Amino acid sequence: MLAIYKKEVKSYFTTMTGYVFIAFLALVVGYVFYMINVKSSYAWIGESLQYSYVSIVFMILVPVMTMKVFADERHTKTDQMLFTAPVTVGQIVWGKYLAILTVYLVNIAIICLYPLFMADYGEIPILASYIAILGFFLMGAVYFAIGLFISSITENQIISAVVTFAVILLSFMLQYMTGIVPSKPLPTAVTLGVCVVILALLYYVLVYRSFQKAWIVSIIIAAVGIAAIVIVYLVNSSMFEGFLEQIVLHLSISYMFGYFFDTEVLDINGLVYFLSLIGLFIFLTVQSVQKRRWS
């Protein structure tokens, strides 16, 4: 894994990709920091990190960083060299993912200096500022995990970039779309049932080549999920009231960044949420690459 990690880090700094990412993100965050925290004398840096311009930058930069990770190797067939190397698929995925995070950490290190600069000119909420920076790092880490997964399911870099952009954009917009989702118990239950079936199908598509009995597991997932929804609905249908709206909000990664806002106590819910998403998409990426390895 270490060799893959070093190779990937080197690739970002022997081309313009890593430098462009660091410079562009530093420029945008620095500008917003100057306008909000310096010029407007606002002490908490989280106000800058949650600004919409910063979220839009992620929509542009994440696809640029992740579109080649697996898609290019799949297109040029160089991924076969990795598959024959004495490393597991998990080590390949983690090596590439940690390399991206290493580039991202350069920007995080720069941002970590901002509260220290402001501390020379007055009292600022140091702990709350660094909790917000931690949340910002985790939010970006989730976006990169999503981009990594999407890159692993296509050999076209353009498709990988466009789909990653669309997913991040949708995630950003979901927090403003709660008014269009069903709020009544029955439509909510039906929608959840459809989502369970889709997840079961997704599991089958990702693992059926490496696991011959994947169809059995998929059926079990769908059956158990739908049975649970029916039972809960029959016992207490009011539990579904507004439940889908909460799910939509929790699918908005930028909205969940709010767990790290203006607080001096680290919210475990937010930490678990982001780490769970990272783990989920790394797992999906491993399954996707594993499927291609055996195809």
VOGU-3710 file (C-alpha; in Angstrom, 3 decimals, decimal comma):
1> mlaiykkevk> 0,000/0,000/0,000  2,848/2,378/0,841  4,312/2,033/-2,657  0,930/2,837/-4,244  0,491/5,774/-1,875  3,924/7,217/-2,747  3,320/6,710/-6,462  -0,029/8,502/-6,341  1,263/11,417/-4,251  4,185/11,819/-6,644
11> syfttmtgyv> 1,813/11,810/-9,631  -0,118/14,769/-8,202  3,049/16,824/-7,829  4,779/15,821/-11,056  1,762/17,130/-12,954  -0,218/20,324/-12,461  -3,193/18,571/-10,827  -2,010/18,829/-7,229  -0,718/22,384/-7,598  -3,920/23,586/-9,271
21> fiaflalvvg> -6,053/22,002/-6,552  -4,029/23,515/-3,705  -3,772/26,953/-5,318  -7,416/27,225/-6,355  -8,856/26,045/-3,020  -6,412/28,238/-1,080  -7,339/31,240/-3,250  -11,093/30,849/-2,766  -10,962/30,056/0,956  -8,419/32,836/1,494
31> yvfyminvks> -10,583/35,365/-0,314  -13,704/34,401/1,643  -11,686/34,457/4,866  -10,465/37,964/4,091  -13,939/39,267/3,246  -15,747/37,717/6,220  -13,210/37,297/8,998  -10,682/40,059/8,296  -12,599/42,811/6,573  -15,851/42,267/8,507
41> syawigeslq> -14,015/41,450/11,777  -15,856/38,136/12,297  -13,965/35,979/14,813  -15,186/32,467/13,937  -13,615/30,912/10,837  -16,482/28,470/10,375  -18,503/31,301/8,862  -16,052/31,347/5,963  -15,850/27,573/5,575  -19,621/27,184/5,291
51> ysyvsivfmi> -19,914/29,910/2,646  -21,598/28,681/-0,531  -18,646/29,668/-2,757  -16,472/27,161/-0,915  -19,003/24,366/-1,505  -19,115/25,237/-5,196  -15,323/24,955/-5,365  -15,578/21,354/-4,158  -17,961/20,615/-7,042  -15,235/21,716/-9,454
61> lvpvmtmkvf> -12,064/20,450/-7,774  -13,130/17,024/-6,522  -13,969/15,705/-10,031  -10,621/17,037/-11,298  -8,767/15,167/-8,539  -10,647/11,872/-8,755  -11,666/11,426/-12,403  -8,356/9,755/-13,392  -7,761/7,657/-10,289  -9,336/4,472/-11,629
71> aderhtktdq> -11,019/5,522/-14,887  -7,757/6,324/-16,678  -6,077/3,105/-15,554  -9,102/1,134/-16,640  -9,088/2,855/-20,043  -5,366/2,280/-20,650  -5,494/-1,249/-19,130  -2,685/-0,389/-16,705  -4,956/-1,486/-13,858  -4,030/-5,084/-14,747
81> mlftapvtvg> -0,535/-4,374/-13,424  -2,020/-3,427/-10,053  -4,195/-6,525/-9,969  -1,142/-8,758/-10,407  0,857/-6,910/-7,735  1,248/-8,529/-4,271  -1,321/-6,211/-2,676  -5,007/-6,547/-1,932  -7,687/-4,490/-3,631  -8,345/-2,777/-0,304
91> qivwgkylai> -4,721/-1,658/-0,099  -4,893/-0,326/-3,659  -8,011/1,714/-2,891  -6,735/3,020/0,438  -3,363/3,925/-1,056  -4,997/6,031/-3,755  -7,500/7,580/-1,340  -4,882/8,545/1,241  -2,782/10,118/-1,514  -5,677/12,429/-2,401
101> ltvylvniai> -6,189/13,289/1,273  -2,491/14,132/1,563  -2,856/16,787/-1,136  -6,016/18,058/0,561  -4,221/18,246/3,921  -1,898/20,898/2,489  -4,901/23,221/2,262  -6,126/22,167/5,700  -2,702/23,051/7,137  -2,942/26,500/5,551
111> iclyplfmad> -6,464/27,007/6,932  -5,281/25,962/10,400  -3,010/29,026/10,403  -5,897/31,478/9,971  -7,203/31,340/13,587  -3,647/31,856/14,816  -3,311/34,977/12,663  -6,585/36,341/14,007  -5,584/35,588/17,607  -2,891/38,284/17,357
121> ygeipilasy> -5,590/40,923/16,908  -8,203/39,893/19,458  -10,002/37,112/21,244  -11,348/34,339/19,018  -13,066/30,975/19,718  -10,001/28,790/19,107  -11,599/25,446/19,945  -14,758/26,167/17,944  -12,615/27,281/15,005  -10,615/24,064/14,893
131> iailgfflmg> -13,733/21,925/15,287  -15,127/23,717/12,222  -11,865/23,041/10,340  -12,124/19,347/11,314  -15,664/19,276/9,922  -14,451/20,967/6,741  -11,747/18,333/6,331  -14,223/15,480/6,871  -16,698/16,999/4,413  -14,006/17,124/1,750
141> avyfaiglfi> -12,897/13,588/2,631  -16,442/12,329/1,983  -16,560/14,118/-1,385  -13,255/12,502/-2,374  -14,526/9,064/-1,333  -17,587/9,592/-3,544  -15,420/10,707/-6,472  -13,142/7,699/-5,991  -16,106/5,330/-6,163  -17,525/6,945/-9,298
151> ssitenqiis> -14,104/6,799/-10,967  -13,990/3,069/-10,254  -17,213/2,292/-12,127  -16,321/3,897/-15,463  -13,343/4,020/-17,805  -14,263/7,433/-19,211  -12,706/10,348/-17,331  -15,268/12,847/-18,610  -18,181/10,700/-17,451  -16,464/10,236/-14,089
161> avvtfavill> -15,992/14,002/-13,680  -19,545/14,892/-14,797  -21,213/12,279/-12,571  -19,087/13,274/-9,569  -19,991/16,928/-10,137  -23,679/16,011/-10,424  -23,655/13,938/-7,221  -21,939/16,675/-5,193  -24,295/19,293/-6,649  -27,317/17,134/-5,791
171> sfmlqymtgi> -26,004/16,613/-2,273  -25,632/20,385/-1,883  -29,134/21,069/-3,253  -30,931/18,410/-1,185  -31,038/20,659/1,872  -33,252/23,039/-0,125  -35,503/20,313/-1,573  -37,241/19,012/1,545  -40,476/20,714/0,521  -40,952/18,448/-2,514
181> vpskplptav> -40,583/15,054/-0,789  -43,592/13,173/0,657  -44,307/13,879/4,301  -47,374/11,655/4,820  -46,775/8,191/6,337  -47,954/5,984/3,430  -46,063/7,728/0,577  -43,003/7,875/2,809  -43,180/4,140/3,549  -43,596/3,297/-0,147
191> tlgvcvvila> -40,654/5,510/-1,103  -38,466/3,875/1,534  -39,439/0,458/0,183  -38,355/1,467/-3,309  -35,039/2,745/-1,920  -34,435/-0,599/-0,175  -34,988/-2,470/-3,451  -32,601/-0,117/-5,273  -29,917/-0,663/-2,616  -30,339/-4,444/-2,907
201> llyyvlvyrs> -29,942/-4,223/-6,690  -26,878/-2,002/-6,295  -25,301/-4,567/-3,979  -25,952/-7,318/-6,526  -24,489/-5,321/-9,419  -21,324/-4,533/-7,451  -20,492/-7,989/-6,109  -22,153/-10,622/-8,300  -18,931/-11,458/-10,196  -16,838/-11,967/-7,067
211> fqkawivsii> -19,623/-13,600/-5,024  -21,760/-16,166/-6,813  -24,561/-16,139/-4,243  -24,889/-12,347/-4,267  -28,450/-12,667/-5,604  -29,470/-14,509/-2,419  -28,040/-11,759/-0,225  -29,749/-9,121/-2,385  -33,113/-10,834/-1,987  -32,584/-11,106/1,773
221> iaavgiaaiv> -31,690/-7,406/1,997  -34,801/-6,414/0,044  -37,096/-8,804/1,918  -35,863/-7,847/5,390  -35,948/-4,140/4,587  -39,465/-4,187/3,164  -40,728/-6,430/6,007  -39,286/-4,025/8,571  -40,974/-1,055/6,869  -44,346/-2,859/6,741
231> ivylvnssmf> -44,151/-3,925/10,389  -43,210/-0,458/11,618  -45,973/1,085/9,489  -48,604/-1,303/10,899  -47,456/-0,817/14,480  -47,046/2,960/14,415  -47,478/4,686/11,058  -46,927/8,116/12,624  -43,214/7,297/12,844  -43,020/7,880/9,095
241> egfleqivlh> -44,425/11,409/9,384  -41,710/13,709/8,011  -39,185/10,852/8,156  -38,251/11,182/4,488  -37,547/14,889/4,922  -35,015/14,059/7,619  -33,383/11,468/5,370  -33,094/14,016/2,562  -31,464/16,497/4,929  -29,041/13,862/6,167
251> lsisymfgyf> -28,080/13,039/2,569  -26,941/16,640/2,165  -23,283/16,516/3,178  -22,933/20,293/3,325  -25,998/20,465/5,596  -24,488/17,872/7,949  -21,389/20,045/8,150  -23,614/22,075/10,488  -22,831/19,601/13,285  -19,447/21,318/13,528
261> fdtevlding> -20,774/24,891/13,532  -20,038/27,361/16,300  -19,507/24,812/19,056  -16,652/24,082/21,424  -17,795/20,491/21,967  -17,142/17,961/19,231  -20,465/16,454/18,155  -20,033/12,674/17,973  -23,081/12,357/15,691  -21,424/14,466/13,020
271> lvyflsligl> -18,126/12,620/13,397  -19,804/9,202/13,090  -21,862/10,407/10,106  -18,848/11,523/8,071  -16,664/8,551/9,002  -19,520/6,169/8,136  -19,937/7,731/4,699  -16,216/7,532/4,046  -16,218/3,862/5,059  -19,291/3,151/2,911
281> fifltvqsvq> -17,866/4,634/-0,285  -14,439/3,077/0,261  -16,213/-0,280/0,687  -18,216/0,294/-2,507  -15,038/1,241/-4,350  -13,314/-1,933/-3,182  -16,287/-4,002/-4,353  -16,331/-2,221/-7,701  -12,606/-2,785/-8,303  -12,848/-6,348/-7,026
291> krrws> -15,640/-7,037/-9,495  -13,484/-5,772/-12,377  -10,519/-7,794/-11,155  -12,466/-11,015/-11,572  -14,281/-10,045/-14,786
//
